[in-house]
Amino acid sequence: MNQDYIIPNVWSIIEEGFDKEKVKSSESLFSIGNGAMGQRANFEEQYSGHTFQGSYIAGVYYPDKTRVGWWKNGYPEYFAKVINAPNWIGIDVEIDGASLDLNTCKKVSQYKRELNMKEGWYQRTFVATLPSDQEIEVKVIRFLSLDIDEAGAIKYEVKALSGNMEVSFSPYVDSGITNEDTNWDDKFWNTTKVSSQGQQGFIEAHTMKTNFATCTFMESKVFHNGKEVALNSDAHIEEHKVRFTYKVTLNKGESATLHKFGGYTVSRNHEATELVNAAKAVLKKVTTMGFDALLDKQKQAWEKIWEMSDITIEGDIKAQQGIRFNIFQLNQTYLGKDSRLNIGPKGFTGEKYGGSTYWDTEAYCIPFYMATKDQLVARNLLKYRYNHLEKAIENAKKLGFSNGAALYPMVTMNGEECHNEWEITFEEIHRNGAIAFAIYNYYRFTGDYSYIPEMGLEVLIAISRFWQQRATFSKQKNKFVILGVTGPNEYENNVNNNWYTNYLAKWCINYTLEQIGKVKDGYSDDHKRIIGMTKLTTAEMESWKEVADNMYFPFSEELGINLQQDGFLDKELITVANLDRTQRPINQKWSWDRILRSPYIKQADTLQGFYLFEDHFSLEELEKHFDFYEPFTVHESSLSPCVHSIQAAKLNRMDQAYTFYLRTSRLDLDDYNKEVEEGLHITSMAGTWMSIVEGFGGMRVVDDKLSFTPRIPKQWKAYSFKVNFRNRILKVKVTEAGASFDLEGTDEMSIRVKGKRLVLKAGETISTSS
């Protein structure tokens, strides 16, 4: 834990007291989004202190030219940037002609931020004493509409405390923005037109190179003591900005309020020539509804989301706050409405990492979306990969692979690889396996096999072709080996025979062969289409099987464990417990050379394989591997604690499981990695959900049925969650005394609890003892 200023609360993220040093961290923590756009919690009014301004539009990016010291064949031409979009939230505020700026105020008191996760809004309140000694009370509430996802709304209220004053609101939209993250300081946006009509302002701009056309828009209303006043303002238009100015004279105790509506229309969803008209239609909707009615709709939309996705924890406020924060941010980032979109590692909270899609989606996020939403949402995530298959084949071809072999990108916006670190781009090839596993996992959980003959089998064939070509036959070992890779542990690069990668390759090939047979038997038309399109032959499949049947796996006979890669035991095996604490985190303290030579593991690697393929190994094998590898794991990846929490729970090491859970759930709230001001770790947040449902709840799919082995941390009195399993909604509650199971709907459902079969009937509760 590196910060501890967020006040524990079961439904809200709360900060009290104004601290300039925490502004950038809070801008991340209080971020808001609606799946189509999002923004950091920047102040609406001017702020001259340190800030990280950021607003983002889903699917809009810039292909920033790759910057490396030494170009290598196969490098992607660009590193996709999630770009800072034109700013629509800005409201300059003046009191008797003096700017309101919290960085220059004489005093800021009663300062409070609240992110209400239950209802989906962000609020900031404070009392400010300006250099002129005028004192005001400010209350601002802001949200991005889930119902009308091209729009957001702000209610900005100023109350006169010290005496009579003139309050001036100047709402504006501004395209003169820059990115925090840029390789060459390129100009990402080109503003083509700034215009107004009545009290509406519009900026038309498009991204350079990718040419995404956008219209950023706004319209405002002004109120005096709660009553709307007809104040018209002429637009002030500059090269990159349009603003209006409204002035209200207040007596002591009176208030002036601005309702500002704004947002984006984008050529991804409208004709580029119709963006202003589309913006006008959005503004008509939201201004007709008004701020309060739009906020009521927001509360109703979030109530529906929470009805299915909430996890309750009794007796541990910080743990409860942590899981709800994670679930809230996941839903702000991705709602499954658009199969062209995916889940970026920073979501709408920052620009780090670039791109929008990592293997995190398949390995961590899909389980959350499968269980808490309609299965169509997870299917859309798989469809996203199918739609990018041709690009994945192109990516592999650039690296010398042929015959339709596919290498899915490590980082992508449109299917092209856009990550420029060679040890990742060329070598972290296990991402292919995560996509294949997600196809398997989707069918295992939802029972929807139709995805495989319709789309998934083509993906599996292309991935298997890659594995067959990537493997090399070693005469010395008389086995197939996979050389020069990076496993999930990115603190080891260019290793030979990463156990996890080799295991995935073998499994992918065998699973693909199994599905080819299944589709041939049950979906003959699809089989003929796919075989005809891929030109797959029996001889080729036999060559795949030869690789899978003769794959090499590094193993220590002495220790009785699978080795993370060849030569792992050659390292100086000093555990993390014996590492000087002043050297942590090693990624900020050590040279890369020293890290690569060390035994330290960034995140689960061999243990990642034991997580995905748990049923392939005995409990004793898991325990032996966990006891060996976890002591060398520094958990300096956001994806690490959740896997270890699940496995510690399975081993009934509940204190350790709880510690890992708390770290993953409060990773950003407590800034464990000292980087929260750069943005949140969105994709790892799904791992927090997994830590409870799969870890403590012990939920698995066994023989086509849900199975549970419920456990509870000693710090908790009870916890509960819901899962949507094959269109049947099951509620699970676990206490110290045992567990209870409630089934919604009308059909029966058979489950297993600690190996015992139970038949649930709708409307009945079945309880088991601990």
ABEGO torsion letter per residue (X at the ends): XABBABBBBAABBBBBEBBAAAAAAAAAAABBBAGABBBBBBBABBBABBBBBBBBBBGBBBBBBBBBABBBBGBBABBBBBBBBBBAABBBBBBGGBBBBAAABABBBGBBBBBBAAAGBBBBBBBBBBAAGBBBBBBBBBBBBAABAABBBBBBBBBBAAEBBBBBBBBBBBABBBBABBAAGBBABBBABBBBBEABBBBBBBBBGAGBBBBBBBBBBBBBGGBBBBBBBBBBBBAABBBBBBBBBBBBGBBBBBBBBBEBBBAAABBAAAAAAAAAAAAAAAAAAEAAAAAAAAAAAAAAAAAAABBBBBGBAAAAAAAAAAAAAAAAABAGABAABBBBAAEAAEABGEEABBAAAAAAAAAAAAAABBAAAAAAAAAAAAAAAAAAAAAAAAAGBBGGBBBBBABBAAGBBABABAAAAAABAAAAAAAAAAAAAAAAAAGBAAAAAAAAAAAAAAAAAAAAAABBBBAAAGBBBBBGBBBABAABBGBBGBAAAAAAAAAAAAAAAAAAAAAAAABAAAAAAAAAAAGBBAAAAAAAAAAAAABBBBBBAAAGBBBABBGAAABBBBBAAABBAAAOBAAAABBAAAAAABABBABBBAAAAAAAAAAABBAAAAAAAAAAAAAABAGABAAAAAAAAAAAAAAGBAAAAAAAAAAAAAAAAAGAAGAAAAEBBAAAAAAAAAAAAABAAGBBBBGGBBBBBBBBBAABABBBBBBBBGGBBBBBBBBAAEBBBBBBEABBBBBBBGGBBBBBBBGBBBBBBX
